[in-house]
Amino acid sequence: MALKASLDFIAGLGGVAKLVENAGLLAGMTRAAAHALRLPLVAPKAYGDALTALYPPQGIESGAIVKGLKADYMSTVAGGQGALKGKIFRIAHLGYYDVNRHPGPDRHLEVVLKRLGYSFELGQGWRPRR
């Protein structure tokens, strides 16, 4: 049943090529949001579109961001592993995410960061850019 649901989702997007295109769109949006929110990319020159790895703002534990997104929005965002455990968080762009059906983690991330005490103007991460 899970496989059928996944294949139906991919078919609904228009096939595997559209899934990859969708991941690229979401990744680009997330990188733009990260830049606007002053969240450094872990790999600023060698990033991919499957996921975006970010450093949290100074003074905020990445685990608190992961837990906040999970508890408040049921968004599964992963923390770092090995030497990066507790130092980064990772947002996936493949799977049941698309611009039309999901507001994306960027808006949710802003709310969680604000609750954790990060100072910025709400809306920075998802404002349309020209």
Secondary structure, DSSP 8 states (H G I E B T S, - for coil): -HHHHHHHHHHHHTSHHHHHHHHHHHHHHHHHHHHHTT--BSSSSS--SSEEEE---TT--HHHHHHHHHHHH----EE--GGGTTT-EEEE-SSS--TTT---HHHHHHHHHHHTT----TTTTTS---
